[in-house]
Amino acid sequence: MRWTPGKRSANLRDLRGVSGGAKLGVGGTVILLVLSLVFGKDLLSSGLGQGVSPPGAQRERASSPEEERLVDFVSFVLDDTEAVWKQVFSRMGQTYPAPQLTLFTDSVRSGCGVGESAMGPFYCPADRTAYIDLGFYRELKARFGAPGDFAQAYVLAHEIGHHVQNVLGIERKMRQQQAARPNERNALSVRMELQADCFAGVWAHATAKRDLLEEGDADEALQAASAIGDDRLQKSATGRVNPETWTHGSSAQRVAWFKRGMRGGRVEDCDTFAEASP
């Protein structure tokens, strides 16, 4: 992908290797609870409760030049998705509120609870923030066989796709449907994830139009989408595939919906709830 390092995004929060930044512990939680009562403000849900390091916290490890370049790249992608979605929302007569991105190591406290690296990248609608441990990108290459910067960009663009769903009210409606139809909970989750893949494709369409893609970039994203399909992950882990337990969709489904978004670049092409998945 063609990109140049620049000033890091104002919406990027870097908590990599920060001691005290992920888990408050019982004592810290009690202190914040008391302070919340004193000041009449929910500090547990504010920055102090979400992994912002307290005064005096220190980084536990140094970052390599390679990792710093990856942070620069992630920052570039974050700002680029913001620019693209602002244009898309403007055409729909709406305003796009930019999300935050938090980089962390091992674990982090979010508005949705404590997140662990083992969960992979995730988006929390409560605080409108995406969370990524950069170690996932190493795993994406080594374990899932999906190297390349555009594979990394796809992962972030997918999480930003969840932010778009949140802003448009799709996430809230889906949760309501899950509560009303518990037997379809997993199927609805799959449709939600496939739509985020399609929204990632909408962003990829914009990058292609601006000639930011290099040869092989699209294939990198498709390889990443295929590598983390539920069927492939289940087959690798247990040797069996059980579609009823899927939450993200099969490799073929994820690839197909990403392609659909990238082909047309239109939000209206991404209504996974209105039709059978391809």
C-alpha beads as a LAMMPS data file, in Angstrom:
LAMMPS data file: protein, C-alpha beads

278 atoms
277 bonds

1 atom types
1 bond types

-500.0 500.0 xlo xhi
-500.0 500.0 ylo yhi
-500.0 500.0 zlo zhi

Masses

1 110.0

Atoms # bond

1 1 1 0.000 0.000 0.000
2 1 1 1.318 3.440 -0.885
3 1 1 1.597 5.550 2.232
4 1 1 3.969 7.925 3.969
5 1 1 4.557 8.323 7.713
6 1 1 3.313 11.572 9.164
7 1 1 2.025 13.069 12.368
8 1 1 0.261 10.390 14.361
9 1 1 -3.496 10.534 14.561
10 1 1 -5.062 12.571 17.334
11 1 1 -7.469 9.649 17.775
12 1 1 -4.705 7.129 18.447
13 1 1 -4.090 6.184 22.091
14 1 1 -0.911 4.230 22.728
15 1 1 -0.932 2.009 25.832
16 1 1 1.614 -0.544 24.636
17 1 1 3.645 -1.937 27.482
18 1 1 2.331 0.562 30.020
19 1 1 2.414 -0.794 33.555
20 1 1 -0.817 -0.190 35.440
21 1 1 -2.563 0.684 32.232
22 1 1 -4.711 -2.388 31.772
23 1 1 -5.835 -3.702 35.120
24 1 1 -6.778 -1.512 38.044
25 1 1 -7.029 -4.254 40.613
26 1 1 -9.440 -4.259 43.534
27 1 1 -7.724 -1.391 45.356
28 1 1 -7.634 0.830 42.292
29 1 1 -11.258 0.105 41.520
30 1 1 -12.312 1.004 45.082
31 1 1 -10.365 4.270 44.927
32 1 1 -11.981 5.244 41.640
33 1 1 -15.403 4.306 42.992
34 1 1 -14.884 6.569 46.027
35 1 1 -13.635 9.420 43.846
36 1 1 -16.621 8.927 41.544
37 1 1 -18.958 9.411 44.504
38 1 1 -17.025 12.472 45.722
39 1 1 -16.872 14.257 42.391
40 1 1 -20.180 13.008 40.993
41 1 1 -18.466 11.659 37.867
42 1 1 -18.140 8.077 36.646
43 1 1 -14.362 7.738 36.646
44 1 1 -14.561 3.984 36.151
45 1 1 -15.961 4.560 32.665
46 1 1 -13.679 7.503 31.941
47 1 1 -10.088 7.392 30.792
48 1 1 -8.804 6.255 34.196
49 1 1 -11.107 3.266 34.097
50 1 1 -10.258 2.322 30.527
51 1 1 -6.569 1.715 30.670
52 1 1 -5.130 5.238 30.650
53 1 1 -1.989 4.916 32.697
54 1 1 -2.003 6.611 36.107
55 1 1 0.661 9.152 37.067
56 1 1 4.076 7.561 37.322
57 1 1 3.231 4.535 35.168
58 1 1 6.177 3.330 33.124
59 1 1 6.530 1.417 29.896
60 1 1 7.691 -2.102 30.653
61 1 1 9.458 -2.644 27.349
62 1 1 11.069 -0.670 24.568
63 1 1 9.540 -0.662 21.114
64 1 1 11.568 -1.672 18.067
65 1 1 11.911 0.568 14.975
66 1 1 9.871 -2.007 13.053
67 1 1 7.019 -1.789 15.540
68 1 1 7.120 2.011 15.528
69 1 1 6.777 1.940 11.751
70 1 1 3.778 -0.346 12.179
71 1 1 2.260 2.186 14.580
72 1 1 2.833 4.884 11.944
73 1 1 1.074 2.714 9.379
74 1 1 -1.877 1.955 11.650
75 1 1 -2.164 5.679 12.385
76 1 1 -2.195 6.424 8.656
77 1 1 -4.935 3.854 8.035
78 1 1 -6.994 5.188 10.940
79 1 1 -6.902 8.725 9.582
80 1 1 -7.582 7.501 6.049
81 1 1 -10.671 5.553 7.105
82 1 1 -11.881 8.696 8.874
83 1 1 -11.473 10.793 5.727
84 1 1 -13.290 8.210 3.601
85 1 1 -16.195 7.688 5.981
86 1 1 -16.636 11.418 6.461
87 1 1 -17.199 11.681 2.710
88 1 1 -19.553 8.696 2.671
89 1 1 -21.621 10.066 5.556
90 1 1 -21.673 13.518 3.975
91 1 1 -23.208 12.036 0.821
92 1 1 -25.867 10.463 3.071
93 1 1 -26.543 13.838 4.692
94 1 1 -25.021 12.745 7.997
95 1 1 -21.981 13.582 10.122
96 1 1 -19.362 10.958 10.873
97 1 1 -17.959 11.059 14.430
98 1 1 -14.458 9.628 14.316
99 1 1 -13.665 6.670 16.590
100 1 1 -10.588 6.226 18.734
101 1 1 -8.029 3.465 18.386
102 1 1 -6.201 2.109 21.422
103 1 1 -3.014 0.082 21.059
104 1 1 -2.313 -2.185 24.015
105 1 1 -0.181 -5.077 25.197
106 1 1 -1.670 -8.260 26.669
107 1 1 -4.818 -6.712 28.215
108 1 1 -6.716 -3.451 28.416
109 1 1 -9.746 -2.056 30.215
110 1 1 -12.394 -0.804 27.791
111 1 1 -15.901 0.532 28.153
112 1 1 -17.026 -3.040 27.447
113 1 1 -14.852 -4.629 30.136
114 1 1 -11.333 -6.020 30.162
115 1 1 -10.074 -7.092 26.750
116 1 1 -7.340 -9.687 26.307
117 1 1 -4.904 -10.111 23.436
118 1 1 -6.231 -13.637 22.929
119 1 1 -9.579 -12.122 21.890
120 1 1 -7.957 -10.466 18.889
121 1 1 -8.783 -6.927 17.771
122 1 1 -12.194 -5.689 18.914
123 1 1 -14.463 -2.656 18.870
124 1 1 -16.355 -1.404 21.920
125 1 1 -19.548 0.513 21.054
126 1 1 -19.801 1.887 24.611
127 1 1 -16.689 4.048 24.220
128 1 1 -16.569 4.123 20.389
129 1 1 -13.048 2.746 20.413
130 1 1 -11.249 -0.002 18.505
131 1 1 -8.592 -1.974 20.390
132 1 1 -5.601 -3.773 18.866
133 1 1 -2.599 -5.547 20.326
134 1 1 -0.033 -5.248 17.538
135 1 1 1.048 -8.794 18.340
136 1 1 -2.042 -9.888 16.412
137 1 1 -0.381 -8.767 13.201
138 1 1 2.565 -11.059 13.873
139 1 1 0.089 -13.872 14.484
140 1 1 -1.775 -12.981 11.298
141 1 1 1.425 -13.563 9.362
142 1 1 2.894 -16.526 11.257
143 1 1 -0.215 -18.494 12.220
144 1 1 -2.747 -17.527 9.577
145 1 1 -0.422 -17.070 6.603
146 1 1 -1.686 -13.574 5.818
147 1 1 1.304 -11.212 5.615
148 1 1 1.415 -7.737 4.082
149 1 1 0.451 -4.238 5.076
150 1 1 -2.924 -4.303 3.376
151 1 1 -3.864 -7.424 5.340
152 1 1 -3.098 -5.361 8.436
153 1 1 -5.130 -2.470 7.062
154 1 1 -8.098 -4.766 6.430
155 1 1 -8.141 -5.851 10.081
156 1 1 -8.393 -2.245 11.266
157 1 1 -10.884 -1.311 8.557
158 1 1 -13.105 -4.186 9.734
159 1 1 -13.140 -2.819 13.288
160 1 1 -13.901 0.658 11.955
161 1 1 -16.759 -1.001 10.071
162 1 1 -18.217 -1.906 13.463
163 1 1 -17.965 1.758 14.433
164 1 1 -19.945 2.678 11.321
165 1 1 -22.599 0.154 12.375
166 1 1 -22.682 1.702 15.826
167 1 1 -23.101 5.235 14.504
168 1 1 -25.844 4.182 12.074
169 1 1 -27.752 2.387 14.827
170 1 1 -27.290 -1.037 13.244
171 1 1 -25.442 -2.436 16.253
172 1 1 -28.246 -1.451 18.647
173 1 1 -30.929 -2.967 16.423
174 1 1 -28.954 -6.194 16.088
175 1 1 -28.638 -6.517 19.884
176 1 1 -32.370 -6.017 20.196
177 1 1 -32.983 -8.744 17.635
178 1 1 -30.629 -11.079 19.478
179 1 1 -32.552 -10.500 22.708
180 1 1 -35.889 -11.104 20.984
181 1 1 -34.685 -14.157 19.008
182 1 1 -32.041 -15.897 21.157
183 1 1 -32.045 -18.960 18.899
184 1 1 -30.722 -16.756 16.085
185 1 1 -28.072 -15.045 18.185
186 1 1 -25.092 -16.548 16.362
187 1 1 -26.638 -16.116 12.921
188 1 1 -27.253 -12.428 13.611
189 1 1 -23.685 -12.057 14.845
190 1 1 -22.439 -13.555 11.585
191 1 1 -24.445 -11.028 9.572
192 1 1 -23.024 -8.234 11.711
193 1 1 -19.459 -9.369 11.102
194 1 1 -19.978 -9.864 7.385
195 1 1 -21.354 -6.356 7.116
196 1 1 -18.221 -5.024 8.830
197 1 1 -16.200 -6.907 6.197
198 1 1 -18.269 -5.247 3.495
199 1 1 -17.732 -1.821 5.068
200 1 1 -13.993 -2.554 5.090
201 1 1 -14.381 -3.177 1.378
202 1 1 -16.075 0.210 0.962
203 1 1 -12.957 1.831 2.389
204 1 1 -10.721 -0.355 0.186
205 1 1 -12.704 0.823 -2.855
206 1 1 -11.795 4.414 -1.985
207 1 1 -8.115 3.544 -1.622
208 1 1 -8.122 1.901 -5.043
209 1 1 -9.736 4.953 -6.636
210 1 1 -6.963 7.134 -5.193
211 1 1 -4.284 4.787 -6.536
212 1 1 -3.030 3.862 -3.057
213 1 1 -3.068 0.146 -3.768
214 1 1 -0.069 -1.709 -5.082
215 1 1 -0.085 -4.989 -6.961
216 1 1 -1.130 -7.785 -4.655
217 1 1 -2.683 -5.564 -1.977
218 1 1 -6.231 -6.715 -2.627
219 1 1 -5.080 -10.331 -2.507
220 1 1 -3.481 -9.669 0.899
221 1 1 -6.792 -8.430 2.302
222 1 1 -8.686 -11.355 0.797
223 1 1 -6.167 -13.790 2.251
224 1 1 -6.632 -12.236 5.683
225 1 1 -10.422 -12.412 5.388
226 1 1 -10.196 -16.052 4.340
227 1 1 -7.678 -16.959 7.042
228 1 1 -9.936 -15.910 9.906
229 1 1 -13.164 -17.476 8.681
230 1 1 -14.967 -19.541 11.307
231 1 1 -14.853 -22.726 9.244
232 1 1 -11.112 -22.513 8.717
233 1 1 -10.435 -21.720 12.369
234 1 1 -12.666 -24.566 13.578
235 1 1 -11.092 -27.028 11.150
236 1 1 -7.632 -26.044 12.348
237 1 1 -8.536 -26.243 16.035
238 1 1 -10.749 -29.328 16.199
239 1 1 -10.727 -30.938 12.772
240 1 1 -14.480 -30.362 12.526
241 1 1 -16.726 -27.586 11.240
242 1 1 -19.996 -26.619 12.962
243 1 1 -21.796 -23.739 11.190
244 1 1 -24.316 -23.403 14.035
245 1 1 -21.586 -22.088 16.322
246 1 1 -20.162 -19.546 13.880
247 1 1 -20.032 -15.911 14.956
248 1 1 -18.072 -14.291 12.101
249 1 1 -18.894 -16.278 8.981
250 1 1 -17.051 -18.716 6.750
251 1 1 -13.942 -17.845 4.774
252 1 1 -15.962 -17.772 1.564
253 1 1 -18.590 -15.488 3.086
254 1 1 -16.036 -13.042 4.483
255 1 1 -14.196 -12.854 1.175
256 1 1 -17.434 -12.419 -0.784
257 1 1 -18.735 -9.542 1.339
258 1 1 -15.378 -7.758 1.365
259 1 1 -15.294 -8.059 -2.427
260 1 1 -18.823 -6.686 -2.674
261 1 1 -17.943 -3.599 -0.696
262 1 1 -14.713 -3.076 -2.599
263 1 1 -16.395 -3.553 -5.962
264 1 1 -19.116 -0.929 -5.536
265 1 1 -17.930 1.244 -2.664
266 1 1 -21.526 1.754 -1.532
267 1 1 -23.026 1.322 1.918
268 1 1 -26.316 0.163 0.420
269 1 1 -24.557 -2.890 -1.049
270 1 1 -23.672 -4.078 2.451
271 1 1 -27.085 -4.936 3.888
272 1 1 -26.283 -8.437 5.097
273 1 1 -29.497 -8.479 7.129
274 1 1 -31.757 -8.097 4.098
275 1 1 -30.638 -11.077 2.085
276 1 1 -29.047 -14.488 2.296
277 1 1 -25.297 -14.368 2.542
278 1 1 -23.510 -15.298 -0.702

Bonds

1 1 1 2
2 1 2 3
3 1 3 4
4 1 4 5
5 1 5 6
6 1 6 7
7 1 7 8
8 1 8 9
9 1 9 10
10 1 10 11
11 1 11 12
12 1 12 13
13 1 13 14
14 1 14 15
15 1 15 16
16 1 16 17
17 1 17 18
18 1 18 19
19 1 19 20
20 1 20 21
21 1 21 22
22 1 22 23
23 1 23 24
24 1 24 25
25 1 25 26
26 1 26 27
27 1 27 28
28 1 28 29
29 1 29 30
30 1 30 31
31 1 31 32
32 1 32 33
33 1 33 34
34 1 34 35
35 1 35 36
36 1 36 37
37 1 37 38
38 1 38 39
39 1 39 40
40 1 40 41
41 1 41 42
42 1 42 43
43 1 43 44
44 1 44 45
45 1 45 46
46 1 46 47
47 1 47 48
48 1 48 49
49 1 49 50
50 1 50 51
51 1 51 52
52 1 52 53
53 1 53 54
54 1 54 55
55 1 55 56
56 1 56 57
57 1 57 58
58 1 58 59
59 1 59 60
60 1 60 61
61 1 61 62
62 1 62 63
63 1 63 64
64 1 64 65
65 1 65 66
66 1 66 67
67 1 67 68
68 1 68 69
69 1 69 70
70 1 70 71
71 1 71 72
72 1 72 73
73 1 73 74
74 1 74 75
75 1 75 76
76 1 76 77
77 1 77 78
78 1 78 79
79 1 79 80
80 1 80 81
81 1 81 82
82 1 82 83
83 1 83 84
84 1 84 85
85 1 85 86
86 1 86 87
87 1 87 88
88 1 88 89
89 1 89 90
90 1 90 91
91 1 91 92
92 1 92 93
93 1 93 94
94 1 94 95
95 1 95 96
96 1 96 97
97 1 97 98
98 1 98 99
99 1 99 100
100 1 100 101
101 1 101 102
102 1 102 103
103 1 103 104
104 1 104 105
105 1 105 106
106 1 106 107
107 1 107 108
108 1 108 109
109 1 109 110
110 1 110 111
111 1 111 112
112 1 112 113
113 1 113 114
114 1 114 115
115 1 115 116
116 1 116 117
117 1 117 118
118 1 118 119
119 1 119 120
120 1 120 121
121 1 121 122
122 1 122 123
123 1 123 124
124 1 124 125
125 1 125 126
126 1 126 127
127 1 127 128
128 1 128 129
129 1 129 130
130 1 130 131
131 1 131 132
132 1 132 133
133 1 133 134
134 1 134 135
135 1 135 136
136 1 136 137
137 1 137 138
138 1 138 139
139 1 139 140
140 1 140 141
141 1 141 142
142 1 142 143
143 1 143 144
144 1 144 145
145 1 145 146
146 1 146 147
147 1 147 148
148 1 148 149
149 1 149 150
150 1 150 151
151 1 151 152
152 1 152 153
153 1 153 154
154 1 154 155
155 1 155 156
156 1 156 157
157 1 157 158
158 1 158 159
159 1 159 160
160 1 160 161
161 1 161 162
162 1 162 163
163 1 163 164
164 1 164 165
165 1 165 166
166 1 166 167
167 1 167 168
168 1 168 169
169 1 169 170
170 1 170 171
171 1 171 172
172 1 172 173
173 1 173 174
174 1 174 175
175 1 175 176
176 1 176 177
177 1 177 178
178 1 178 179
179 1 179 180
180 1 180 181
181 1 181 182
182 1 182 183
183 1 183 184
184 1 184 185
185 1 185 186
186 1 186 187
187 1 187 188
188 1 188 189
189 1 189 190
190 1 190 191
191 1 191 192
192 1 192 193
193 1 193 194
194 1 194 195
195 1 195 196
196 1 196 197
197 1 197 198
198 1 198 199
199 1 199 200
200 1 200 201
201 1 201 202
202 1 202 203
203 1 203 204
204 1 204 205
205 1 205 206
206 1 206 207
207 1 207 208
208 1 208 209
209 1 209 210
210 1 210 211
211 1 211 212
212 1 212 213
213 1 213 214
214 1 214 215
215 1 215 216
216 1 216 217
217 1 217 218
218 1 218 219
219 1 219 220
220 1 220 221
221 1 221 222
222 1 222 223
223 1 223 224
224 1 224 225
225 1 225 226
226 1 226 227
227 1 227 228
228 1 228 229
229 1 229 230
230 1 230 231
231 1 231 232
232 1 232 233
233 1 233 234
234 1 234 235
235 1 235 236
236 1 236 237
237 1 237 238
238 1 238 239
239 1 239 240
240 1 240 241
241 1 241 242
242 1 242 243
243 1 243 244
244 1 244 245
245 1 245 246
246 1 246 247
247 1 247 248
248 1 248 249
249 1 249 250
250 1 250 251
251 1 251 252
252 1 252 253
253 1 253 254
254 1 254 255
255 1 255 256
256 1 256 257
257 1 257 258
258 1 258 259
259 1 259 260
260 1 260 261
261 1 261 262
262 1 262 263
263 1 263 264
264 1 264 265
265 1 265 266
266 1 266 267
267 1 267 268
268 1 268 269
269 1 269 270
270 1 270 271
271 1 271 272
272 1 272 273
273 1 273 274
274 1 274 275
275 1 275 276
276 1 276 277
277 1 277 278
